[in-house]
């Protein structure tokens, strides 16, 4: 029996044929990918001379910061950074 190139029903004839598909984008599971990305982010921040500060505030202050940052069209972190600089200097 001759192999017909348009015949895709008979699988055994095409078992050794490599067909292109979506390549595997990352060999790591999602949980490991997130961990690696976070480590890279910390290194980038460290190279820029940035340090991480964790801060807990009440909900009203949090919402006020969000509103003010949206009005100024900057991120909440940038707004807090500006406010701290203004208070210290």
C-alpha positions in Angstrom: 0.0 0.0 0.0 1.4 3.4 -1.0 1.6 6.2 1.5 -0.7 9.0 0.6 0.5 12.4 2.0 -3.0 13.7 2.4 -4.1 10.6 4.4 -4.1 11.6 8.1 -6.4 8.8 9.3 -4.0 5.9 9.2 -1.8 6.8 12.2 0.6 3.9 12.0 1.9 5.2 8.6 2.8 8.6 10.2 4.2 7.5 13.5 7.7 8.6 12.8 6.7 11.8 11.1 7.5 14.9 13.2 4.7 17.4 13.1 5.2 20.9 14.4 3.0 22.1 17.2 3.1 24.5 20.0 6.5 24.4 21.6 6.9 23.8 25.3 7.5 27.3 26.6 9.1 26.5 29.9 10.4 23.3 31.3 9.5 24.3 34.9 6.0 24.0 36.6 4.2 27.3 37.3 5.1 27.3 41.0 8.8 27.1 40.2 8.5 29.7 37.4 7.0 32.2 39.9 9.8 31.6 42.4 12.4 32.1 39.7 10.7 35.3 38.5 10.5 36.7 42.0 14.2 36.0 42.6 15.0 37.9 39.3 12.9 40.8 40.4 14.6 41.0 43.7 18.0 41.0 42.0 16.9 43.8 39.5 15.7 45.9 42.4 19.0 45.3 44.3 21.0 46.4 41.3 18.9 49.6 41.1 19.7 50.2 44.8 16.2 49.6 46.0 15.2 48.0 49.3 11.9 46.4 50.1 9.7 47.8 53.0 6.5 46.0 54.1 3.9 48.2 55.6 0.4 47.5 57.1 -2.1 50.3 57.1 -5.9 50.6 57.8 -8.3 50.2 54.9 -9.3 53.9 54.8 -5.6 55.0 54.3 -5.1 52.3 51.7 -8.1 53.5 49.7 -6.9 57.1 50.0 -3.5 56.2 48.7 -5.1 54.3 45.8 -7.2 57.3 44.9 -4.4 59.8 45.1 -2.0 57.5 43.0 -4.7 57.2 40.3 -5.2 61.0 40.3 -1.4 61.5 39.9 -1.2 58.6 37.4 1.6 56.9 39.3 1.8 53.6 41.2 1.0 53.4 44.9 4.6 52.5 45.6 5.9 55.6 43.8 3.4 57.7 45.7 4.5 56.4 49.1 8.1 56.9 48.1 7.4 60.5 47.2 5.5 61.1 50.4 8.3 59.6 52.5 10.9 61.8 50.7 8.8 64.9 51.2 8.4 64.1 55.0 12.1 63.4 55.6 13.6 66.3 53.5 
